[in-house]
Amino acid sequence: MSDIAAAAPQNSLRHIIIGAGMSGMLSAIKLIERGETNFTIYEKGDSVGGTWRENTYPGLACDTPAHTYTYSFAYNPDWNAFYASGNEIRAYFESIADRYDLRKYIQFNTEIGSAKWDGTHWNVTTKDGKTDRGEILVCATGVLHVPVVADIPGLKDFKGPWFHSARWDHSVPLAGKRVGVIGSGSTGVQIVSALVKECAKVVHFQRTAQWIFPSLVREFTEEDKAAFRADPTKIDEIRFGPEAFERRNRFTTAIIDVNSPELAEIQAICEKNFEDNVHDPVLKEKLRPNYLAACKRMIFSSDYYDAIQQPNAYLEAGSIDRVEANGVRMKDGTFHELDVIAVCTGFDVSKFVRPMKIYGEDGLDLDEYWAKGPSAYYAVTVPHFPNMLLYNGPTGPVGNFSLIDISEFQWLYFSQLVDLVRQGKAAGFYPSEAAHADYMARRNEQAKNTVFASGCKSWYLDADGIPAVWPWSYAHFEEVMRNPKFEDYVLTSAAA
């Protein structure tokens, strides 16, 4: 046992938590609520917040209503708007770390290199050589944490600054500059909407047109905030009231049933937003998608259509040939002279815990187990990898519901299984191969009926073209997470 583990109070099972973002901090808080402090959080960055620490680009905001994007036990009455900015969300998580005194449990700037199961414990090694040992391994590494820079010829030859949106260089001045934004997902849309307000020219390079759902613009006054502080049921109304139920039910039903009236309604709203707000006929054809709304991750914006129609904005819907020293050359010969390039080409969604190496029962390499693609039983646990939790793991509902709600339910599920170890009924637990195969077969079949499989390319699709996301309702997710099927699990003994 390392000096870190040895110094921890031995009043419970030792939990090793990887990541100090939303899910990692949730785990720590839930353990503290149980009176357990025998855990360490390993964080590769220098502060808490996860994706909200990593992403700081202009225009960053959450597409989930702010009051629903909080822990159920830690409401925030002081959000400035219905949809919160990235800075506000990061500040919220920083405040949570302070409120629960979490920093004393966190090893910052410490990245885990490997984790190995020895039959009763996980043995982890950091990239700088530290070791730790504990019965429980909590992987709170996030879904979108490994940036992908598209293979664009000549990008490294560009003489001006260029960077991925998740590594935004704030030392680069943008006022009065000509900026190219490559990528038309939610990030690209938010950045363009922000940059047109200060840049001399913004060229938005769009590979695929996107449907945009109009987002609610509502700022909260000081009176609103005072009312939220005085009466938390006003926050409950936003989280659980009729409007919230209708919004969630419409979206989740639309996702799981491509023929549903709910999807037709979303389609109609997006089409009306498009037709009412894009006026130039040439631009309109560039922006018109050829697939169903919600087939890709839904984009929420109140101002993109206005932004892209500003005199200093230009939508480039052609194909990039190469980047040159002073700009971007298109395949049709068009050249866009630029000072700065922002690459918004997303993340490697197959990574999950990788590049960390994890070895389970009998030294099984997780990379080898996932050779045909990442998978997890109900997105939480993996056969032959005992006592390991994957927050928002493969096939999870990352595109469906508030991620904080998801994580809280996943912790509830996992903690009920951990109780088997606490009670001495097993040294370890993992789902059986049969249960996992049955889950994946049912999930894959159902996923074919979702809107994600209706005819577009997206990061939701696996190598076989099947959406690798949760294909059922919110109610089913909640039921499954509240009631683990213990009979689907293999229990290992200390002698295993």
Secondary structure, DSSP 8 states (H G I E B T S, - for coil): --HHHHHS--SS--EEEE--SHHHHHHHHHHHHTT---EEEE-SSSSS-THHHH---TT-B-SS-GGGSS-TTS--TT-SBSS-BHHHHHHHHHHHHHHTT-GGGEETT--EEEEEE-SS-EEEEETTS-EEEESEEEE---SS-SB-----TTGGG-SS-EEEGGG--TTS--TT-EEEEE--SHHHHHHHHHHTTT-SEEEEE-SS---EEE----B--HHHHHHHHH-THHHHHHHHSHHHHHHHHHHHHHHH-TT-HHHHHHHHHHHHHHHHH---HHHHHHH--SS-TTSS--EEESSHHHHHTSTTEEEE-S-EEEEETTEEEETTS-EEE-SEEEE---B-TT-TTTTSEEE-GGG-BHHHHTTT----BTTTB-TT-TTEEETT-TT--TTTS-HHHHHHHHHHHHHHHHHHHHTTS-SEEEE-HHHHHHHHHHHHHHHTTSGGGSS---TTB-TTS-B-S--S-HHHHHHHHHS--GGGEEEE-TT-
